[in-house]
Amino acid sequence: MHERWIAKWLGVVDYEYAWRLQDNLADKIASGIRPPTLLLLEHPPTYTIGRRGNRENLLWDEAQLEQRGVSLHWVDRGGDITYHGPGQLVGYPLLRLGPVSAQASPLKNAHRLPQGDYIGYLRRLERALIVALAHLGVEGIQVKDLTGVWVRGKKNLKGQAEGQEIAKIAAIGVKVDSRCVSRHGFALNVNPDKSYWDGIIACGLKDYAAISLEDVLDIVPPMEQVIEAVLKGFRQAFGVHIDEIEGL
């Protein structure tokens, strides 16, 4: 029997609110009084810098940040600097990555990852988003040694190095706490204002551009359709039931 998750749509919410909410829900998930939860939302223009972040990758000064209405947060996820903003679907999966036996089949225990398998969790998030993109008519790929989900064959994107023909469509950065409960997650570019990437070296990668569904599809799907595709991706990649989404 598949585990049941809750999916919750929050709309546009400030980063600090979503961060506090994750901590609150993670406590309940760790104690077993709440099932795994996938928070889906959008943020106002926000830069976050992870544990491995370098402030040199923030290109705008305080005056420019204020002028563009961007908030800045140093956070406890992995990775470097990234952007969140309207037109981008942000997902925070909160689940317990509990231990399974070494002999257990990953397919039979799709919702339970080996304790400490941080990298395995990242790869599964990538696969969930690749499935979601396929439902939207886009081929997403994983790239060796690069976290996130990528798209091939898009040339002449702003910020892309000469000869480089892949671009990032979804950024991923997570935290797993001492109780093996996950925080943070992914940001999938639907139709954001990409001028905000001018203010950062996204993920500390100078030679790779950001891309969105708007760049690769003739018609941008509404956010509701993107959300449904993401739910399909999580159902398949994690082997769980998500019957409906709260608040949509």
C-alpha positions in Angstrom: 0.0 0.0 0.0 1.3 3.4 -0.9 1.8 6.1 1.7 -0.5 9.0 1.6 0.9 12.6 1.5 -0.8 15.9 1.9 -0.3 18.6 -0.8 -1.1 22.1 0.2 -1.2 25.2 -2.1 -0.3 28.4 -0.2 -0.4 31.0 -3.0 2.1 33.8 -2.8 3.7 33.9 0.6 6.8 35.6 2.1 9.9 33.5 2.5 10.1 33.9 6.3 6.5 32.7 6.7 7.1 29.6 4.6 10.4 28.9 6.4 8.7 29.0 9.8 5.8 26.9 8.6 8.3 24.2 7.4 9.8 24.0 10.9 6.4 23.7 12.5 5.2 21.0 10.2 8.5 19.1 10.3 8.1 18.8 14.1 4.7 17.2 13.6 6.0 14.9 10.9 9.0 13.8 13.0 6.6 12.9 15.9 4.3 11.0 13.7 1.2 13.2 14.1 1.2 14.5 10.6 1.8 12.7 7.3 4.4 13.8 4.8 3.4 17.2 3.3 4.3 18.9 0.0 3.9 22.6 0.3 3.4 24.4 -3.1 3.6 28.2 -3.4 5.1 31.2 -5.0 7.3 33.8 -3.3 7.7 37.6 -3.8 11.1 38.4 -5.4 13.6 36.7 -3.1 17.3 35.7 -3.1 18.4 32.9 -0.8 21.9 31.8 -0.1 22.6 28.3 1.1 25.2 26.8 3.4 27.8 26.6 0.7 26.9 30.1 -0.6 29.4 32.8 -1.5 28.3 36.4 -1.2 30.4 37.3 -4.3 27.7 35.5 -6.3 25.2 38.3 -5.3 25.9 41.0 -7.9 23.4 43.6 -6.8 24.1 45.9 -3.9 21.6 46.9 -1.2 20.3 49.9 -3.1 19.6 47.7 -6.2 17.9 45.1 -4.0 15.7 47.7 -2.5 14.9 49.3 -5.8 13.9 45.9 -7.3 12.0 44.9 -4.1 14.1 41.8 -3.5 14.5 40.3 0.0 17.7 38.4 0.9 17.9 35.4 3.2 20.8 33.3 4.4 19.3 29.8 4.8 20.1 26.3 6.1 19.7 24.4 2.9 22.5 23.1 0.7 23.7 24.9 -2.4 24.6 28.5 -3.2 22.5 31.5 -4.2 19.1 31.2 -6.0 16.1 33.3 -7.0 12.5 32.8 -6.1 9.7 34.9 -7.5 6.3 35.2 -9.1 5.8 32.9 -12.0 7.9 30.2 -10.4 6.4 27.1 -8.7 8.2 26.5 -5.4 7.8 23.1 -3.7 8.9 22.2 -0.2 8.5 18.4 0.4 8.5 17.6 4.1 9.0 13.9 4.7 10.9 11.6 7.0 13.8 9.9 5.2 13.6 6.9 7.5 15.9 3.9 7.5 15.0 0.8 5.5 16.9 -2.5 5.6 19.9 -2.9 3.3 18.1 -5.8 1.5 14.9 -3.8 0.9 14.0 -3.0 -2.7 13.9 0.7 -3.4 10.8 0.1 -5.5 9.0 -1.6 -2.7 9.9 1.1 -0.3 9.6 4.1 -2.6 8.5 6.5 0.1 11.2 5.4 2.6 14.8 6.3 1.7 17.8 4.9 3.5 18.8 7.0 6.4 21.4 9.6 5.3 20.7 9.1 1.6 20.8 12.8 0.9 22.1 12.4 -2.6 19.5 9.7 -3.4 16.7 12.1 -2.2 18.1 14.9 -4.5 18.1 12.5 -7.5 14.5 11.4 -6.7 13.4 15.1 -6.6 15.0 15.5 -10.0 13.2 12.5 -11.4 9.8 13.8 -10.0 10.3 17.1 -11.9 11.4 15.3 -15.1 8.2 13.3 -15.0 6.2 16.5 -14.4 7.9 18.3 -17.3 7.2 15.3 -19.6 3.5 15.7 -18.8 3.8 19.3 -19.9 5.5 18.4 -23.2 9.1 19.3 -22.1 12.1 16.9 -22.0 14.0 17.6 -18.8 17.3 15.9 -18.0 19.7 15.2 -15.2 23.3 16.3 -15.7 26.2 14.5 -14.0 27.7 16.5 -11.1 25.1 19.3 -11.4 22.0 19.4 -9.2 18.7 20.4 -10.6 16.7 19.7 -13.8 18.0 20.9 -17.2 16.8 21.4 -20.7 18.9 20.7 -23.8 19.2 22.5 -27.2 18.2 26.0 -26.3 20.8 28.4 -27.8 21.6 32.1 -27.3 20.1 32.4 -23.8 21.3 35.4 -21.8 24.0 34.3 -19.5 24.9 31.1 -21.3 28.5 30.4 -22.2 29.6 29.9 -25.8 28.9 26.4 -27.0 26.8 25.5 -23.9 23.4 24.2 -24.9 21.8 23.2 -21.6 20.0 25.5 -19.3 18.5 25.0 -15.8 14.7 24.9 -15.6 14.5 23.9 -12.0 16.8 24.5 -9.0 17.0 22.2 -6.1 18.4 22.8 -2.6 17.4 20.8 0.5 18.1 20.2 4.2 17.7 17.0 6.1 17.6 17.5 9.9 18.9 15.3 12.7 15.5 13.5 12.8 15.9 12.8 9.0 13.0 15.2 8.1 13.5 17.1 4.9 13.1 20.9 4.4 13.3 23.3 1.4 13.0 21.7 -2.0 12.7 22.9 -5.6 11.9 26.0 -7.7 10.5 25.3 -11.2 10.5 28.2 -13.7 7.1 28.6 -15.3 7.1 32.2 -16.5 9.2 34.3 -14.1 10.7 37.7 -14.8 14.2 36.5 -15.7 15.8 39.9 -15.3 16.1 39.0 -11.6 18.8 36.5 -12.5 20.9 39.5 -13.6 21.5 40.1 -9.9 23.1 36.8 -9.1 25.4 34.1 -10.4 22.7 31.4 -9.9 23.9 28.4 -7.9 27.4 29.8 -8.3 27.5 28.5 -11.9 28.7 31.3 -14.3 28.2 29.5 -17.6 24.7 28.2 -17.3 21.5 30.2 -18.1 18.1 29.9 -16.5 15.3 28.8 -18.7 11.5 28.6 -18.2 8.5 26.8 -19.6 7.7 30.1 -21.3 10.9 29.8 -23.3 10.3 26.3 -24.6 6.5 26.1 -25.0 4.3 28.0 -27.5 1.6 28.4 -24.8 2.5 28.7 -21.1 0.4 26.3 -19.0 -1.5 27.9 -16.1 -0.1 27.3 -12.7 -2.9 24.8 -11.9 -1.8 22.6 -14.8 1.9 22.8 -13.7 0.9 21.8 -10.1 -1.1 18.8 -11.3 1.9 17.7 -13.4 4.2 18.0 -10.4 1.8 15.9 -8.3 1.9 13.2 -11.0 5.7 13.4 -10.9 5.8 12.9 -7.1 3.3 10.1 -7.2 5.5 8.3 -9.7 8.9 9.1 -8.4 8.1 8.6 -4.7 5.4 5.9 -5.1 2.9 7.8 -2.9 -0.8 8.7 -3.0 -1.6 12.4 -3.1 -5.4 12.5 -3.5 -6.0 16.2 -3.7 -4.4 19.5 -3.0 -5.6 21.7 -0.1 -6.3 25.3 -0.8 -6.4 25.3 -4.6 
